[in-house]
Amino acid sequence: MNYHSFDELLSYYGGVRFDSIRAVAREVAQYCSFAVFSWKEAPDELKKLCDQGGDEDWVVVTRHTHSLIPSWVEKLDWVSDPVYYDLLDTLVIVSTHA
């Protein structure tokens, strides 16, 4: 599993930039349990999390922890494992086929 912890992300992105990414994820997650976007329809701030060079397919935003993610989320990607970004109060999952 490709999993990025909150501390790892904060260290990589820095405070201000990372705060804006978290704010968008929180805003999306406050309205539903799961939000699923095609990559081209995903909020630009969330796209900043992934650097797969445009090989991304979709983004899921949820308030659930990784242990509560239903199996259908991982089955959305039939080529490779999705990448998980733990933002503490939200989880962003990105599918890539690179």
KEPA-709354 format. One line per field, with one value per residue (C-alpha): residue number from 0; residue in three letters; x, y, z. Coordinates in pm, 1 decimal, padded with zeros to 6 digits. Each point is the difference from the previous one (the first is absolute). Layout:
<rs>
drenti c(NUM; ...)
nuvo c(ala; ...)
px c(X; ...)
py c(Y; ...)
pz c(Z; ...)
</rs>
This chain:
<rs>
drenti c(0; 1; 2; 3; 4; 5; 6; 7; 8; 9; 10; 11; 12; 13; 14; 15; 16; 17; 18; 19; 20; 21; 22; 23; 24; 25; 26; 27; 28; 29; 30; 31; 32; 33; 34; 35; 36; 37; 38; 39; 40; 41; 42; 43; 44; 45; 46; 47; 48; 49; 50; 51; 52; 53; 54; 55; 56; 57; 58; 59; 60; 61; 62; 63; 64; 65; 66; 67; 68; 69; 70; 71; 72; 73; 74; 75; 76; 77; 78; 79; 80; 81; 82; 83; 84; 85; 86; 87; 88; 89; 90; 91; 92; 93; 94; 95; 96; 97)
nuvo c(met; asn; tyr; his; ser; phe; asp; glu; leu; leu; ser; tyr; tyr; gly; gly; val; arg; phe; asp; ser; ile; arg; ala; val; ala; arg; glu; val; ala; gln; tyr; cys; ser; phe; ala; val; phe; ser; trp; lys; glu; ala; pro; asp; glu; leu; lys; lys; leu; cys; asp; gln; gly; gly; asp; glu; asp; trp; val; val; val; thr; arg; his; thr; his; ser; leu; ile; pro; ser; trp; val; glu; lys; leu; asp; trp; val; ser; asp; pro; val; tyr; tyr; asp; leu; leu; asp; thr; leu; val; ile; val; ser; thr; his; ala)
px c(00000.0; 00123.2; -00079.9; 00118.4; -00036.3; -00098.9; 00350.6; 00161.0; -00232.8; 00046.8; 00375.9; -00011.7; -00250.0; 00072.7; -00252.9; -00181.9; -00027.3; -00107.9; -00262.6; -00172.2; -00006.4; -00148.8; -00259.3; -00134.0; -00009.1; -00188.1; -00249.4; -00075.8; -00024.3; -00240.6; -00287.6; 00021.3; 00163.9; 00177.9; 00056.0; 00129.3; 00141.5; 00145.3; 00354.4; -00088.8; -00298.3; 00186.1; 00071.9; 00336.9; 00130.6; -00051.3; 00181.0; 00309.8; 00030.3; 00088.4; 00295.0; -00060.0; 00033.0; -00361.8; -00047.8; -00257.8; -00355.5; -00212.1; -00000.4; -00204.5; -00035.0; -00139.2; -00021.5; 00064.7; 00329.2; 00178.1; -00126.2; -00361.9; 00038.8; -00237.2; 00147.1; -00168.7; 00242.4; 00305.4; -00184.2; -00043.1; 00359.7; 00068.3; 00355.3; 00181.0; -00058.8; -00143.7; 00210.8; -00129.1; 00059.6; -00086.1; -00097.7; -00097.4; -00368.4; -00038.1; 00148.9; 00068.1; 00044.6; 00137.6; 00000.2; 00291.3; 00090.5; 00366.8)
py c(00000.0; 00346.7; 00204.2; 00350.6; 00104.5; 00346.9; 00072.1; -00111.5; 00223.6; 00300.4; -00034.4; -00028.9; 00277.6; 00242.2; 00174.7; 00259.1; -00203.9; -00309.2; 00196.4; 00099.9; -00362.6; -00113.3; 00278.9; -00111.5; -00365.6; 00093.0; 00210.9; -00285.4; -00259.6; 00199.5; -00060.5; -00375.2; -00321.2; -00050.2; 00240.1; -00153.4; 00219.0; -00082.0; 00139.8; 00283.9; 00100.9; -00015.6; 00323.2; 00143.1; 00006.3; -00376.3; -00059.1; 00154.0; -00306.8; -00234.3; 00027.0; -00289.0; 00217.1; -00001.1; -00377.4; 00049.3; -00125.2; 00093.7; 00149.1; -00111.9; 00227.9; -00141.8; 00071.8; -00367.3; -00144.3; -00250.9; -00292.1; 00096.9; 00037.3; -00238.6; -00249.3; 00164.6; 00293.2; -00218.5; -00184.1; 00325.2; -00040.8; -00318.3; 00085.2; 00094.2; 00075.0; 00343.4; 00256.3; 00103.6; 00347.1; 00022.9; 00357.9; -00099.5; 00090.7; -00096.7; -00260.2; 00066.0; -00301.7; 00039.0; -00260.0; -00006.2; -00232.9; 00095.5)
pz c(00000.0; -00087.2; 00312.3; 00092.1; 00363.9; 00117.8; 00135.1; -00325.2; -00203.3; 00227.7; -00023.3; -00380.2; -00077.8; 00283.0; 00223.6; -00212.1; -00319.2; 00190.6; 00196.3; -00324.0; -00119.1; 00334.4; -00006.2; -00339.1; 00106.5; 00319.0; -00192.8; -00240.9; 00279.3; 00214.2; -00240.4; -00056.2; 00116.2; -00331.8; -00288.2; -00322.8; -00277.9; -00336.6; -00004.2; -00235.7; 00219.4; 00333.1; 00189.3; -00105.6; 00358.5; 00030.7; -00327.7; 00162.9; 00222.7; -00283.7; -00235.8; -00239.8; -00308.3; -00111.6; 00027.4; 00274.5; -00057.6; 00301.2; 00350.7; 00302.2; 00304.0; 00323.2; 00371.8; 00075.3; 00113.6; -00220.4; 00209.4; -00080.8; -00376.9; -00178.5; -00242.4; -00299.8; 00023.6; -00063.6; -00275.7; -00195.8; -00115.0; -00189.7; -00109.6; 00321.4; 00367.0; 00075.6; 00186.3; 00344.9; 00145.2; 00371.0; 00088.5; 00358.1; -00019.7; -00365.9; -00226.4; -00368.8; -00226.0; -00352.5; -00273.0; -00239.6; -00280.0; -00035.3)
</rs>
